[in-house]
Amino acid sequence: MLLENQIVVITGGAGLLGKQLAKGILENGGTPIISDIDFKKAEFVSNELNKNRKHGTAFPYELDINSNSSVSLLVKSLIDKFGHIDSLINNAYPRNKNYGAHLPNVNYSDFCENIVLNLGGYFLVSQQFCNYFAEQGKGNIVNIGSIYGVIAPKFEIYKSTNMSMPVEYSIIKSGIIHMTKYFAKYYKNKNIKINCISPGGILNNQPKVFIENYNKLGINKGMLDASDVIGSCIFLLSELSNFVNGQNLIVDDGVCL
Ligand SMILES: NC(=O)c1ccc[n+]([C@@H]2O[C@H](COP(=O)([O-])OP(=O)(O)OC[C@H]3O[C@@H](n4cnc5c(N)ncnc54)[C@H](O)[C@@H]3O)[C@@H](O)[C@H]2O)c1
Protein backbone atom coordinates (compact mmCIF):
# COMPACT_ATOMS: atom_id res chain seq x y z
CA MET A 1 0.00 0.00 0.00
CA LEU A 2 2.66 2.46 -1.08
CA LEU A 3 0.19 5.03 -2.42
CA GLU A 4 -2.52 5.02 0.23
CA ASN A 5 -4.95 7.96 -0.20
CA GLN A 6 -2.90 9.40 -3.04
CA ILE A 7 -4.61 11.09 -5.98
CA VAL A 8 -2.61 10.32 -9.13
CA VAL A 9 -3.52 11.88 -12.48
CA ILE A 10 -2.56 9.83 -15.56
CA THR A 11 -2.78 11.69 -18.86
CA GLY A 12 -3.66 9.36 -21.70
CA GLY A 13 -4.82 7.05 -18.92
CA ALA A 14 -7.14 5.08 -21.20
CA GLY A 15 -4.30 3.86 -23.46
CA LEU A 16 -2.11 0.76 -23.47
CA LEU A 17 0.37 1.84 -20.79
CA GLY A 18 -1.95 4.23 -18.91
CA LYS A 19 -4.41 1.47 -18.07
CA GLN A 20 -1.70 -0.74 -16.55
CA LEU A 21 -0.28 2.16 -14.53
CA ALA A 22 -3.80 2.89 -13.24
CA LYS A 23 -4.16 -0.77 -12.22
CA GLY A 24 -0.86 -0.61 -10.31
CA ILE A 25 -1.94 2.58 -8.54
CA LEU A 26 -5.24 0.97 -7.45
CA GLU A 27 -3.37 -2.11 -6.20
CA ASN A 28 -1.18 0.16 -4.08
CA GLY A 29 -4.09 1.95 -2.42
CA GLY A 30 -4.09 5.07 -4.62
CA THR A 31 -6.82 6.74 -6.65
CA PRO A 32 -5.98 6.84 -10.37
CA ILE A 33 -7.52 9.71 -12.34
CA ILE A 34 -7.87 8.32 -15.86
CA SER A 35 -7.73 11.56 -17.83
CA ASP A 36 -7.93 11.24 -21.57
CA ILE A 37 -9.08 13.16 -24.64
CA ASP A 38 -11.27 10.12 -25.37
CA PHE A 39 -13.68 10.32 -22.43
CA LYS A 40 -15.71 7.26 -23.50
CA LYS A 41 -12.56 5.12 -23.48
CA ALA A 42 -11.57 6.62 -20.09
CA GLU A 43 -15.01 5.67 -18.71
CA PHE A 44 -14.76 2.17 -20.15
CA VAL A 45 -11.26 1.60 -18.70
CA SER A 46 -12.28 3.00 -15.29
CA ASN A 47 -15.35 0.73 -15.17
CA GLU A 48 -13.25 -2.30 -16.10
CA LEU A 49 -10.64 -1.54 -13.43
CA ASN A 50 -13.31 -0.84 -10.80
CA LYS A 51 -14.99 -4.20 -11.47
CA ASN A 52 -11.93 -6.23 -10.50
CA ARG A 53 -10.37 -4.09 -7.78
CA LYS A 54 -9.95 -5.03 -4.13
CA HIS A 55 -9.85 -1.40 -2.94
CA GLY A 56 -9.98 2.18 -4.22
CA THR A 57 -11.76 3.62 -7.22
CA ALA A 58 -10.55 4.81 -10.62
CA PHE A 59 -12.20 8.01 -11.91
CA PRO A 60 -12.47 9.02 -15.58
CA TYR A 61 -11.97 12.67 -16.59
CA GLU A 62 -11.89 14.35 -19.98
CA LEU A 63 -8.57 16.11 -20.66
CA ASP A 64 -6.89 17.62 -23.70
CA ILE A 65 -3.22 18.12 -22.81
CA ASN A 66 -3.00 20.80 -25.51
CA SER A 67 -5.69 23.01 -24.01
CA ASN A 68 -4.83 25.41 -21.19
CA SER A 69 -8.47 25.63 -20.10
CA SER A 70 -8.91 21.84 -20.13
CA VAL A 71 -5.83 21.38 -17.91
CA SER A 72 -6.84 24.10 -15.44
CA LEU A 73 -10.41 22.75 -15.31
CA LEU A 74 -9.05 19.30 -14.43
CA VAL A 75 -6.89 20.69 -11.62
CA LYS A 76 -9.79 22.74 -10.23
CA SER A 77 -12.28 19.85 -10.46
CA LEU A 78 -9.89 17.49 -8.63
CA ILE A 79 -9.18 19.98 -5.85
CA ASP A 80 -12.92 20.59 -5.43
CA LYS A 81 -13.58 16.84 -5.25
CA PHE A 82 -10.55 15.48 -3.35
CA GLY A 83 -8.96 18.57 -1.74
CA HIS A 84 -5.49 17.68 -3.03
CA ILE A 85 -3.52 16.14 -5.92
CA ASP A 86 -0.43 14.09 -5.11
CA SER A 87 1.05 13.12 -8.47
CA LEU A 88 0.90 13.52 -12.22
CA ILE A 89 1.99 10.95 -14.80
CA ASN A 90 2.57 12.59 -18.20
CA ASN A 91 1.75 9.65 -20.45
CA ALA A 92 -0.59 10.84 -23.26
CA TYR A 93 0.45 10.17 -26.83
CA PRO A 94 -1.07 12.78 -29.18
CA ARG A 95 -0.05 12.73 -32.84
CA ASN A 96 -1.54 14.10 -36.07
CA LYS A 97 -2.76 12.06 -39.03
CA ASN A 98 0.55 12.27 -40.93
CA TYR A 99 2.68 11.17 -37.98
CA GLY A 100 5.01 8.28 -38.79
CA ALA A 101 6.30 9.37 -42.21
CA HIS A 102 9.87 8.44 -43.12
CA LEU A 103 12.42 11.24 -42.60
CA PRO A 104 12.66 12.54 -46.21
CA ASN A 105 8.86 12.72 -46.46
CA VAL A 106 8.15 14.58 -43.22
CA ASN A 107 6.31 17.77 -44.00
CA TYR A 108 7.61 20.75 -41.98
CA SER A 109 4.17 21.77 -40.75
CA ASP A 110 3.45 18.20 -39.61
CA PHE A 111 6.82 18.13 -37.84
CA CYS A 112 5.99 21.35 -35.97
CA GLU A 113 2.46 20.20 -35.14
CA ASN A 114 3.57 16.85 -33.73
CA ILE A 115 6.27 18.45 -31.58
CA VAL A 116 3.76 20.90 -30.15
CA LEU A 117 1.07 18.25 -29.63
CA ASN A 118 3.33 15.95 -27.66
CA LEU A 119 6.31 17.86 -26.17
CA GLY A 120 4.23 21.05 -25.97
CA GLY A 121 1.41 19.17 -24.23
CA TYR A 122 3.76 17.61 -21.68
CA PHE A 123 5.16 21.10 -21.01
CA LEU A 124 1.72 22.68 -20.58
CA VAL A 125 0.44 20.02 -18.17
CA SER A 126 3.71 20.03 -16.19
CA GLN A 127 3.67 23.84 -15.95
CA GLN A 128 0.06 23.99 -14.74
CA PHE A 129 0.49 21.17 -12.23
CA CYS A 130 3.74 22.66 -10.91
CA ASN A 131 1.96 25.98 -10.33
CA TYR A 132 -0.51 24.05 -8.19
CA PHE A 133 2.13 21.83 -6.52
CA ALA A 134 4.23 24.88 -5.56
CA GLU A 135 1.16 26.40 -3.87
CA GLN A 136 0.27 23.07 -2.22
CA GLY A 137 3.84 22.71 -0.88
CA LYS A 138 4.43 19.28 -2.44
CA GLY A 139 4.03 17.33 -5.65
CA ASN A 140 5.37 14.57 -7.82
CA ILE A 141 5.62 14.14 -11.60
CA VAL A 142 6.57 11.06 -13.59
CA ASN A 143 7.14 11.76 -17.29
CA ILE A 144 6.93 8.86 -19.70
CA GLY A 145 9.88 9.07 -22.08
CA SER A 146 11.30 6.27 -24.24
CA ILE A 147 14.61 4.57 -24.96
CA TYR A 148 14.47 6.48 -28.25
CA GLY A 149 15.02 9.68 -26.27
CA VAL A 150 18.33 8.14 -25.11
CA ILE A 151 19.70 6.17 -28.07
CA ALA A 152 19.46 6.52 -31.85
CA PRO A 153 16.79 4.29 -33.40
CA LYS A 154 17.70 0.73 -34.32
CA PHE A 155 16.36 1.14 -37.87
CA GLU A 156 17.39 -2.41 -38.78
CA ILE A 157 14.60 -3.96 -36.65
CA TYR A 158 11.91 -2.15 -38.68
CA LYS A 159 13.05 -3.73 -41.99
CA SER A 160 10.43 -6.03 -43.60
CA THR A 161 7.64 -4.20 -41.71
CA ASN A 162 5.63 -1.10 -42.55
CA MET A 163 6.48 0.31 -39.11
CA SER A 164 8.80 3.30 -38.62
CA MET A 165 10.48 5.17 -35.81
CA PRO A 166 9.43 8.76 -36.49
CA VAL A 167 12.08 11.46 -36.23
CA GLU A 168 9.65 13.55 -34.19
CA TYR A 169 9.45 10.77 -31.58
CA SER A 170 13.21 10.82 -30.90
CA ILE A 171 13.22 14.60 -30.63
CA ILE A 172 10.11 14.70 -28.42
CA LYS A 173 11.39 11.99 -26.08
CA SER A 174 14.88 13.44 -25.68
CA GLY A 175 13.17 16.78 -25.00
CA ILE A 176 10.99 15.19 -22.33
CA ILE A 177 14.05 13.71 -20.59
CA HIS A 178 15.77 17.09 -20.49
CA MET A 179 12.53 18.90 -19.54
CA THR A 180 12.45 16.57 -16.52
CA LYS A 181 15.86 17.85 -15.36
CA TYR A 182 14.99 21.49 -16.03
CA PHE A 183 11.72 21.37 -14.08
CA ALA A 184 13.25 19.36 -11.21
CA LYS A 185 16.00 21.94 -10.71
CA TYR A 186 13.75 24.96 -11.29
CA TYR A 187 11.49 23.94 -8.40
CA LYS A 188 14.33 23.89 -5.85
CA ASN A 189 13.05 24.08 -2.26
CA LYS A 190 9.43 23.50 -3.37
CA ASN A 191 9.25 19.83 -2.38
CA ILE A 192 8.38 18.74 -5.92
CA LYS A 193 9.91 15.52 -7.23
CA ILE A 194 10.10 15.17 -11.04
CA ASN A 195 11.47 12.08 -12.78
CA CYS A 196 11.16 10.25 -16.07
CA ILE A 197 10.71 6.59 -17.03
CA SER A 198 12.01 5.54 -20.45
CA PRO A 199 10.46 2.22 -21.40
CA GLY A 200 11.61 -0.01 -24.22
CA GLY A 201 9.19 -1.39 -26.81
CA ILE A 202 5.87 -2.63 -25.44
CA LEU A 203 3.98 -5.57 -26.96
CA ASN A 204 0.90 -4.43 -28.87
CA ASN A 205 0.22 -6.82 -31.77
CA GLN A 206 3.35 -5.79 -33.70
CA PRO A 207 4.34 -7.96 -36.69
CA LYS A 208 6.08 -11.25 -35.77
CA VAL A 209 9.26 -10.31 -37.66
CA PHE A 210 9.57 -7.06 -35.71
CA ILE A 211 9.13 -8.82 -32.36
CA GLU A 212 11.73 -11.44 -33.31
CA ASN A 213 14.23 -8.76 -34.37
CA TYR A 214 13.59 -6.69 -31.25
CA ASN A 215 13.78 -9.63 -28.84
CA LYS A 216 17.35 -10.37 -29.95
CA LEU A 217 18.36 -7.04 -28.37
CA GLY A 218 17.00 -7.78 -24.88
CA ILE A 219 18.89 -9.49 -22.05
CA ASN A 220 16.10 -11.79 -20.83
CA LYS A 221 12.85 -10.81 -22.52
CA GLY A 222 13.07 -8.13 -25.20
CA MET A 223 9.66 -6.57 -25.88
CA LEU A 224 7.96 -5.68 -22.61
CA ASP A 225 4.41 -6.12 -21.45
CA ALA A 226 2.85 -2.81 -20.42
CA SER A 227 2.57 -4.21 -16.88
CA ASP A 228 6.40 -4.46 -16.71
CA VAL A 229 6.56 -0.68 -16.22
CA ILE A 230 4.26 -0.62 -13.17
CA GLY A 231 6.88 -1.36 -10.48
CA SER A 232 9.25 1.43 -11.54
CA CYS A 233 6.38 3.89 -11.71
CA ILE A 234 5.08 2.99 -8.23
CA PHE A 235 8.64 3.41 -6.92
CA LEU A 236 8.85 6.93 -8.35
CA LEU A 237 5.35 7.85 -7.15
CA SER A 238 6.03 6.60 -3.62
CA GLU A 239 8.19 7.72 -0.71
CA LEU A 240 10.64 4.92 -1.57
CA SER A 241 12.16 7.31 -4.10
CA ASN A 242 12.44 10.36 -1.84
CA PHE A 243 15.40 12.44 -3.06
CA VAL A 244 15.51 10.71 -6.45
CA ASN A 245 14.97 13.87 -8.50
CA GLY A 246 15.49 14.84 -12.14
CA GLN A 247 16.39 11.27 -13.14
CA ASN A 248 15.58 9.13 -16.15
CA LEU A 249 14.91 5.50 -15.24
CA ILE A 250 15.38 3.23 -18.27
CA VAL A 251 13.13 0.14 -18.18
CA ASP A 252 14.10 -1.82 -21.28
CA ASP A 253 15.57 -5.21 -20.38
CA GLY A 254 18.98 -3.81 -21.35
CA VAL A 255 18.12 -3.01 -24.98
CA CYS A 256 20.04 0.29 -24.75
CA LEU A 257 23.24 -1.46 -23.70
N1 LIG B 1 3.85 1.55 -26.65
C1 LIG B 1 5.17 1.53 -26.57
O1 LIG B 1 5.86 0.63 -27.12
C2 LIG B 1 5.89 2.60 -25.80
C3 LIG B 1 7.26 2.45 -25.55
C4 LIG B 1 7.93 3.44 -24.84
C5 LIG B 1 7.23 4.55 -24.42
N2 LIG B 1 5.90 4.66 -24.69
C6 LIG B 1 5.23 5.88 -24.23
O2 LIG B 1 4.18 5.53 -23.35
C7 LIG B 1 3.18 6.56 -23.40
C8 LIG B 1 1.82 5.91 -23.64
O3 LIG B 1 1.87 5.22 -24.87
P1 LIG B 1 0.82 4.09 -25.27
O4 LIG B 1 1.54 3.11 -26.09
O5 LIG B 1 0.06 3.65 -24.05
O6 LIG B 1 -0.13 4.94 -26.24
P2 LIG B 1 -1.69 4.76 -26.56
O7 LIG B 1 -1.90 5.36 -27.90
O8 LIG B 1 -2.14 3.35 -26.31
O9 LIG B 1 -2.39 5.68 -25.47
C9 LIG B 1 -2.25 7.07 -25.48
C10 LIG B 1 -3.50 7.72 -24.92
O10 LIG B 1 -3.33 9.14 -25.03
C11 LIG B 1 -4.60 9.70 -25.34
N3 LIG B 1 -4.43 11.05 -25.91
C12 LIG B 1 -4.06 11.38 -27.17
N4 LIG B 1 -4.05 12.71 -27.32
C13 LIG B 1 -4.40 13.25 -26.12
C14 LIG B 1 -4.55 14.58 -25.62
N5 LIG B 1 -4.35 15.65 -26.41
N6 LIG B 1 -4.91 14.76 -24.33
C15 LIG B 1 -5.13 13.69 -23.52
N7 LIG B 1 -5.02 12.40 -23.93
C16 LIG B 1 -4.63 12.18 -25.20
C17 LIG B 1 -5.24 8.71 -26.32
O11 LIG B 1 -6.65 8.86 -26.39
C18 LIG B 1 -4.80 7.36 -25.71
O12 LIG B 1 -5.77 6.85 -24.82
C19 LIG B 1 3.61 7.52 -24.51
O13 LIG B 1 4.30 8.59 -23.92
C20 LIG B 1 4.55 6.67 -25.33
O14 LIG B 1 5.47 7.44 -26.06
C21 LIG B 1 5.20 3.71 -25.35
The ligand as an SDF file (V2000), in Angstrom:
LIG
                    3D

 44 48  0  0  0  0  0  0  0  0999 V2000
    3.8480    1.5490  -26.6480 N   0  0  0  0  0  0  0  0  0  0  0  0
    5.1710    1.5270  -26.5740 C   0  0  0  0  0  0  0  0  0  0  0  0
    5.8590    0.6300  -27.1230 O   0  0  0  0  0  0  0  0  0  0  0  0
    5.8860    2.5960  -25.8020 C   0  0  0  0  0  0  0  0  0  0  0  0
    7.2550    2.4480  -25.5460 C   0  0  0  0  0  0  0  0  0  0  0  0
    7.9300    3.4420  -24.8410 C   0  0  0  0  0  0  0  0  0  0  0  0
    7.2320    4.5500  -24.4220 C   0  0  0  0  0  0  0  0  0  0  0  0
    5.9010    4.6570  -24.6910 N   0  0  0  0  0  0  0  0  0  0  0  0
    5.2330    5.8830  -24.2290 C   0  0  0  0  0  0  0  0  0  0  0  0
    4.1770    5.5340  -23.3530 O   0  0  0  0  0  0  0  0  0  0  0  0
    3.1780    6.5570  -23.3990 C   0  0  0  0  0  0  0  0  0  0  0  0
    1.8210    5.9060  -23.6440 C   0  0  0  0  0  0  0  0  0  0  0  0
    1.8720    5.2210  -24.8690 O   0  0  0  0  0  0  0  0  0  0  0  0
    0.8170    4.0880  -25.2680 P   0  0  0  0  0  0  0  0  0  0  0  0
    1.5430    3.1090  -26.0880 O   0  0  0  0  0  0  0  0  0  0  0  0
    0.0620    3.6540  -24.0550 O   0  0  0  0  0  0  0  0  0  0  0  0
   -0.1280    4.9380  -26.2450 O   0  0  0  0  0  0  0  0  0  0  0  0
   -1.6860    4.7590  -26.5600 P   0  0  0  0  0  0  0  0  0  0  0  0
   -1.8990    5.3550  -27.9050 O   0  0  0  0  0  0  0  0  0  0  0  0
   -2.1390    3.3550  -26.3090 O   0  0  0  0  0  0  0  0  0  0  0  0
   -2.3910    5.6780  -25.4650 O   0  0  0  0  0  0  0  0  0  0  0  0
   -2.2460    7.0670  -25.4810 C   0  0  0  0  0  0  0  0  0  0  0  0
   -3.4990    7.7210  -24.9210 C   0  0  0  0  0  0  0  0  0  0  0  0
   -3.3330    9.1390  -25.0340 O   0  0  0  0  0  0  0  0  0  0  0  0
   -4.6040    9.7000  -25.3360 C   0  0  0  0  0  0  0  0  0  0  0  0
   -4.4280   11.0460  -25.9070 N   0  0  0  0  0  0  0  0  0  0  0  0
   -4.0590   11.3790  -27.1740 C   0  0  0  0  0  0  0  0  0  0  0  0
   -4.0460   12.7110  -27.3150 N   0  0  0  0  0  0  0  0  0  0  0  0
   -4.4000   13.2500  -26.1180 C   0  0  0  0  0  0  0  0  0  0  0  0
   -4.5500   14.5790  -25.6200 C   0  0  0  0  0  0  0  0  0  0  0  0
   -4.3540   15.6540  -26.4150 N   0  0  0  0  0  0  0  0  0  0  0  0
   -4.9090   14.7610  -24.3300 N   0  0  0  0  0  0  0  0  0  0  0  0
   -5.1270   13.6910  -23.5210 C   0  0  0  0  0  0  0  0  0  0  0  0
   -5.0170   12.3980  -23.9280 N   0  0  0  0  0  0  0  0  0  0  0  0
   -4.6340   12.1820  -25.2050 C   0  0  0  0  0  0  0  0  0  0  0  0
   -5.2390    8.7080  -26.3160 C   0  0  0  0  0  0  0  0  0  0  0  0
   -6.6500    8.8620  -26.3860 O   0  0  0  0  0  0  0  0  0  0  0  0
   -4.8000    7.3620  -25.7070 C   0  0  0  0  0  0  0  0  0  0  0  0
   -5.7750    6.8450  -24.8160 O   0  0  0  0  0  0  0  0  0  0  0  0
    3.6110    7.5250  -24.5080 C   0  0  0  0  0  0  0  0  0  0  0  0
    4.3020    8.5900  -23.9240 O   0  0  0  0  0  0  0  0  0  0  0  0
    4.5550    6.6740  -25.3310 C   0  0  0  0  0  0  0  0  0  0  0  0
    5.4700    7.4390  -26.0620 O   0  0  0  0  0  0  0  0  0  0  0  0
    5.2040    3.7130  -25.3510 C   0  0  0  0  0  0  0  0  0  0  0  0
  1  2  1  0
  2  3  2  0
  2  4  1  0
  4  5  1  0
  4 44  2  0
  5  6  2  0
  6  7  1  0
  7  8  2  0
  8  9  1  0
  8 44  1  0
  9 10  1  0
  9 42  1  0
 10 11  1  0
 11 12  1  0
 11 40  1  0
 12 13  1  0
 13 14  1  0
 14 15  2  0
 14 16  1  0
 14 17  1  0
 17 18  1  0
 18 19  2  0
 18 20  1  0
 18 21  1  0
 21 22  1  0
 22 23  1  0
 23 24  1  0
 23 38  1  0
 24 25  1  0
 25 26  1  0
 25 36  1  0
 26 27  1  0
 26 35  1  0
 27 28  2  0
 28 29  1  0
 29 30  1  0
 29 35  2  0
 30 31  1  0
 30 32  2  0
 32 33  1  0
 33 34  2  0
 34 35  1  0
 36 37  1  0
 36 38  1  0
 38 39  1  0
 40 41  1  0
 40 42  1  0
 42 43  1  0
M  CHG  2   8   1  16  -1
M  END
$$$$
